[in-house]
Amino acid sequence: MDKVMQQFLRAGNTTITNLLLHNYRRMGMNEQEFVLFLQLESELQAGNDFPPIEKIATNMRCQTTEIYQLLHRLLEKKLLEIKTTTDSQGKKRDAYRFDLLYEKLFTLEQQNLQQHAASKIQANQTQVFQAIEQEFGRTLSPIELETIEQWFSEDHYSPNLVMLALREAVLSQAYSLKYIDRVLLSWERQNIRTAADVQRMKAKQRQFGVQKKLKNYSQSQNKPKIPLKKWSSTDQNLTQRKDD
């Protein structure tokens, strides 16, 4: 058992990104090609840049001709390169390199992220259309739909910002796109482009309102008090006599 454990530890580990594990099919590799990649990557991580084909064939339990065919397919798909390098002693040696594979993987992931972001934006824009129709209590006309679309495509307003402008319109009971457009333009002039900017503006307005109330209260407290003269019954009688 000790010998087995020692062999297990000496064998080491091969590390690959889960991104490749989950997307090798989308990159054009089948299972055999992916296993060959794992075999070669294992050798590369162990410091062997150009392992013998016979060793790979033994590990995969197949003929060397099959390995050559698999290598050729990876080269054709531009997932594998064989580069010639020169060592410190001036000797030239070949080396397997998977730089193209990882470049393709990164490009694929970037496209996935862009598609996900585009889908999310589209979903948020659809939510804006639905929210406006719900608040207006009617179906939007083609011209109104085009106006809202221009907010996104030409003015580059975010869906969240349009939703906040809609909220301002509802609070003011102004159920029109013109009012929403005026709110958006007003915010744009104030360099307000995000929902966070609106929140900061609202916070400043609230703070200004509180300070104004405190100032008015302080001024009212500092006003001189006018004494109220108490009229006695005698003074009242004198006043009555003068009037008579």
Buried (B, 14 or more C-beta within 10 A) or exposed (E): EEEEEEEEEEEEEEEBEEBBEEBBEEBBBEEBBBBBBBBBBBBBEEEBBBBEBEBBBEBBEBEBEBBEEBBEBBEEBEBBBEEEEEEEEEEEEEEBBBEBBBEBBEEBBEEEEEEEEEEEEEEBBEBBBEBBBEEBEEEBEEEBBEBBEEBBEEEEBBBBBBBBBBBBBBEEEEBEBEBBBBBBEEBEEEEBBBBEBBEEEEEEEEEEEEEEEEEEEEEEEEEEEEEEEEEEEEEEEEEEEEEE
